[in-house]
Amino acid sequence: MKLQAHDWELLLLPEIGGAIGVLRHAGHDVLRSAPEGTADVLATGCFPLVPYANRIAHGRFAFGGQACQLPLNFGDHPHSLHGLGWQSGWAVEEAGPNHAVLVHAHDGGTGWPWAYRAEQRFVLAPGAVRVELSLTNLADTPMPAGIGLHPYFPRDADTRLRFDAEGVWLADATMLPTETAAAAHFGDWAAGAPVAGETLIDNAYDGWGGSAQIGQRRGNITMHVEGASVLHLFRPPGTDFFCVEPVNHLPDAINRGGMDMLAPGETRTLAMTLSI
């Protein structure tokens, strides 16, 4: 499904995790473009994280006096990753030249013990695109609630990133947080640092201010986010992309007392605006 307005081109892939396949402005890729015909959500430009973001250790947690075991959903990785939305089809609820609404509903049971409704809203405006992700608890008991977005940005030798945060979480070999370090541990992001580098960064920055600037040869991108206090930076070696992921909790927060709770009928929302 393609939207075109205000020099934007947005290709949505509802059947592939509700992902963004293409996001271009004035003919230039703002997000990494998915290969034509791909069925792999991990090859797209952005996908939603719901009803939790990042990892839950070994897919296990206790809540309300009950032990829960989630499927291990990422090959031979030892932890459950990124929730259900990215591995589900989304329904198109609204569509127009400059806006669309996608919906993903879960009835409880396999994958997550609570029923919920997730909604993505996309709006194209002059110089900016807004992606809003919401999660509503449809169960009759409180539900842990995690949401986030996983955008992939092109990178080259000149790409720079700037953001402010209080600190970064170092991680073990399976990418679970272990201890905090200074926010400049992997780069002086507060001053604006090159993204170039061939060591893995897959770490969460806590106390994030909600904005980031990405400098590219063809111009700057500003990310502004409402509803997220954590930024997860993913820079895999040997690639031409990196990810700046706004999320509302740290990895494995459900086992560490740091995950929001939704009362029955309550909604949590995260919104990301990318401006050129």
N, C-alpha and C positions, 0 to 999 in steps of 0.2 A: 504494500500500500504506500503510495507516494504522495507527499504534500509538497506544494511549491508556492511560495509567497515571499515578498520582500527580499528577493535575491537568495533566499534559502531553498535548498532541496533536502527533504527529509524522507528517507525510505524506511518504513517500519516493517518488521518481520514478526507479526503477531503469533504465527505458528511456531516460531523458533524463540521461545522464551520471552516473547514480548520485546525483542531486541531492536535496537537501531542498526540498520544495515549500512546506511549512508547518511552523513550530515555534511553538507557543503554550503559554503557561502560565497557567492560570486564566482562559482566554479572551483573553489579551493576546498580541499578536505579539512574540516575542523576536527572530526574524529576519524580514526582509521576506518577505511571502507572495507566492507566484507567482500570476499570474492563472489562473483556472480553465481547464483545457484547454490551457495553453501547451505548446509544443514547443521553446521557446527556453531553453536552459540558462542563458543570461545574464539571464533574468527570474526565476530561482529564488532560494531563500533561502541556499543554500550548495552548493558542488560541490567534488569532490576534485581535487587537482593531483598528477598522477603520470604518467610516471616522472621528470618535472622540473617545477619551478614557475617561473612568470613567463617571461622571455624567453631564447631562445638567438639570438644575433645572426645574422641572415640565415639561420637554420636550419643553420649550418655549424659543425663542430668536428672536431678530430682526436683520435683515441684509439687506443692500441695500435698506432701506426704507420699507421693507416688514416684517410682523409678521409671524413667522414660528412656527408650533406646530408639534412636533414629537410624535409618539406613545410611550406610557409608556410600556416598553418592558420587565419588570422584575417583574411579579406578581403584588402584591399590593404596591410595592415600589413607592414613589411619583415622582421619577425622571426617565428620560430616561438614559440608561446605556450602555456604551461600543460600541455603533455604530451598524452597520448592519452585519459586516463580521462574527461575532461569532454565529449568528443565521441564516446563509446562507450556502448553499452548495458551494464548490469551485471546479473548473474544473482542471483536471490534464493536464498541457500543455507540460511538459517534465518530464521524469523519467529515471534514470539510477541507477547503484549500489550505487553510492555515492552522487547523487544529484537529486533534483526534483524541479519543478516549479508548483505552484498552482495559479489559477486566480479566482478572484471574480469581476464581473461587475455589476454595478447598472445603470439603465437608467434614474434616476431622479424620482421625484414623491414621493410615499409613503415611509416614513422612512427617506428620505433625499432629499431636493429639487434639487440637482445637480447630473448630471451623472458623474460617475467616474469608473476607473479601479484600482483594487488593486491586487498586486502580492506578493506572498511569494516564496523566493528562499531558499532552504536548501542544504548545502554542508557539507559532512563528510570528515574530514582530520585527519591526525595522531594527536591524543591528543586534538582535538578541533572540535566543530560543530558550523556552522554559520547559523543563520536565518536572512534573510533580508526581510523586509516588505516595499513595496513602494505603494504610492497613487498618481494617475494621474488624474487631473481635465479634464474631457471630455466635460464639459459644455462650453457654449460660454460667460459665465460671471465668475468673480472671485468667489472662493469657500473657506469657512473656511476649515482648514485641520488639523485633529488630527490623530495620529497613535501611537501604542504602542503594547507591547507584555505582556502576562499574564502567566508567568511560575510558576508552583507549584513545590516546592522543598520539599523532605521528611525532617522531623525534629524529633529529639529526645532530651533527656536531655543534650546531649553533643554538639548539633549543635550550632555553633557560626556564627555571621554575622559581617562583617566589611565594612564600606563605609564612605566617606566624603560628607558632605552637609552643606549648609549655615544655614538651619533652617527647621523646620517642621511646617506644617499647622495643627492646631487643628480644630476640626469639630463639627458641631451640631449633634443632634440625628439622622438626615437623612444623615449624612456624607458629608455635604457641608462645605467647608472651612470657618472658622470664624476669626481666628487670628493666628499669627506666634508665635512660641516658639523656644527655643534653640534646636539644632539638637539632643542633648542628652536627651531630655525630656522623651522619652520612653526607652532609653538605650544608653549607651556610645558606639555607633556604630563605632566611629572613632578609638577607642581602640580595638574593637572586643568584642562584648557582646553576652551572651547566648540568643538564640531565645526562649528558654523555658519561659513559662508564660501563665496564663490563663485569662488574660484580653484582650479585643479586641484592636488590632491596625489596623486601616484602614485609613492611613494618608499619605499625599504627602510630600516628602522632596524636597525642592527647592534648586537650586544652586548645584545640584549633579554633581560630577566630571566625571561620566560615567563609573565607575568601582566599583565592589563589590567582596568580597571574602566570600565564604561560607565554613566553616570548618565542616567536617563530620568525623565520626569514621573511615571510609574507605578511607579518603583522602579529599583534598581540591578542590573546584570548583572556578574558577575565571570567573566572568562575565565582559566583556568589551563591551561597547555600543557606537555606533556612531549615532548621530542624536537625542539624548534625553538629556534634562537638568533636568528632574524631575524623581525621583524614588518614586514609590508608594509601601509602605510596608503594607502587609495584613497578620495579624496573628490572625486567628479566634480561640476562646477558644475551648478546648475539641477536638482538631484535631491533626493529626500527620503530618501536612504539613504547609507551609507558602509560601507567594508569594512575589517576588521581581520584581516589574513591571516597566520596562523602558518605559517612555512615553514622548511625546514632549510638553505637556501642563498640567496645573493644572486642577483639577475638576472644572467644570462650567466655564472654561476659556472663552468660547464664549460669556458669559454675563458679563465678567469682563475685557475685552480688552486684553486678553492674548493668543489669538489663532492665529496661522499662517494663511496666506491667500495664495492660489494658483491661479495664473493667468491661463486662458484657455491654456491647453496643458502642464502646468508645473507639475513637479513631486517632491514629498517629500519622503525621504527614511530614514529608521531607520534600523540599523543592530546590532544584538546581537551575540557575540561569547562566547561560554562556553568552557573553557579549563580545562583539568584534570591535 
